[in-house]
Amino acid sequence: MRDFHRPWLWLAVWIFGLALCIVLSLLPPIELGAPHDSDKLGHLLAYFTLTAWAVSIFRSRRGQFLAALGLFVLGLSLEFAQAQLTTTRLGDPRDAVANTLGILAGLALAFTPAALFLQRLDRRLSR
């Protein structure tokens, strides 16, 4: 992990995000009256956020890559679970594509100063 004053906090937020993603993926969908297929943007943003957070908390490229790979497997597993284990959800390959695009976008942050956002925030909060 990166050097944080509160590493447990940033890791706990990420784990909470993972749990929330799993729960929301398996519960009956919330009807928002949004246009057809607009949920793809939600998939992209959710997996982007989870990956960007992982990039911000894990220092090594290996750790970041493993987190991204884990998120990829999670996304595929959840699509399979939706198709096989629920009656209110459908597994959609396009959701898996949106998840993957979000993961790739989040992983790209590892090569920018944005990867240090949480470290800067942690330092600012510890003053």
N, C-alpha and C positions, 0 to 999 in steps of 0.2 A: 504494500500500500504506500501511498504517498505520505509525506510527513504532515500529519495533522495534530492539532491539540486535542481534538475529539474524534479519533478515527472510528470509534464505535457508533457515533451519531451518523456519520455519512454512510457507513456500511449498513446501518439499520434502516435508513431511509431507502436505500437501494433494495434491500430485502423486502421492505414493505411494498415498494413499487412492483417487485416481482410477484408477490402474493396477490396484490390488487389486480394485476394483469391476469393471473390465473383465475381468480374468482370471477372477474367480469367477463372472461372468455367463456366460462362454463354456465353462468347464470342465464336465465332467459334474457333476451335482448331488451334494452330500453328503447321504446319507440319514441323518437324525437320528431318525426315528421320530416326528416331530412331527405334530400333527393336520393334516388336509387344509386347504390354503390358509393355513397359519400363516406361510408364506414372505412373505406380503404385509406382515406386521409387519416382517420383515427388510428388505424393500425400502424401506418407509417410513423406518425407522431409518437405513439406509445413506445415503439421499439427504438426509435431515434433517441427518445429521452432516456430509456433504460441503458442503451449503449453509451450515450454521451456521459451519463452518470458513472458508468463503469470505467470509461476512459479517464474520468476525472479523479476516481479514487484509486485505481490501480496504476502503479508507476511503470512497470515493465511492459514492453510491447507484447511479451508472451502472455502476461496476465490479462491485458486488454483483449488480445486475440481469443484467448480461452473464454473470456466472458462473452464476447461476441458470438463465438461458436456455440456456447451454451444457450444463448438467446435464440439463435437460429434453430437449434434442436427443440427448444421450448415452443417456439412458434409452430413448427411442424407438428409437434406432439399435440398441441392444443387444437390445431385444425383437425387432426385425426380423432381426438377425443370428442370434439364437437360433432363429428360425423357419426361416430360409433356409440357414444355414451349418453348423448342427450337427444331429446325429442324436440327441443325448442331451438336448436342451432344446427347449422349446416356447415360442414367443412368446405372451405372454398380455396382452391389453389391461388386465386387472385389475392386473397388475404395473406397467404404465405409469401407471395411476391412483394406485397406492400410491406410486410414485416421485414423482409430481407433488404429492401431498399432503405428502410429506416435504420437498420443495423449498419449498413454500409455508410450511410450519411453520418451516423454517430461515430463510427470508427474513423472516419476521415478527420474528425476533430482532434484525434491524437497527434496530428501533424500541424496543429495550429496552437497559438497561445491560449485559445479557449479551453484547452485541456487542463489548464491550471486554475480555472475559475473557482473551484471549490477550495483549493488551497488558499487562494487570496481571501475568499470569504471567511474561511476558518480563522485565518490570522486576524482579520478585521474584527471578527466577533470575540476574539480572545483578548483584545486590548482592554 
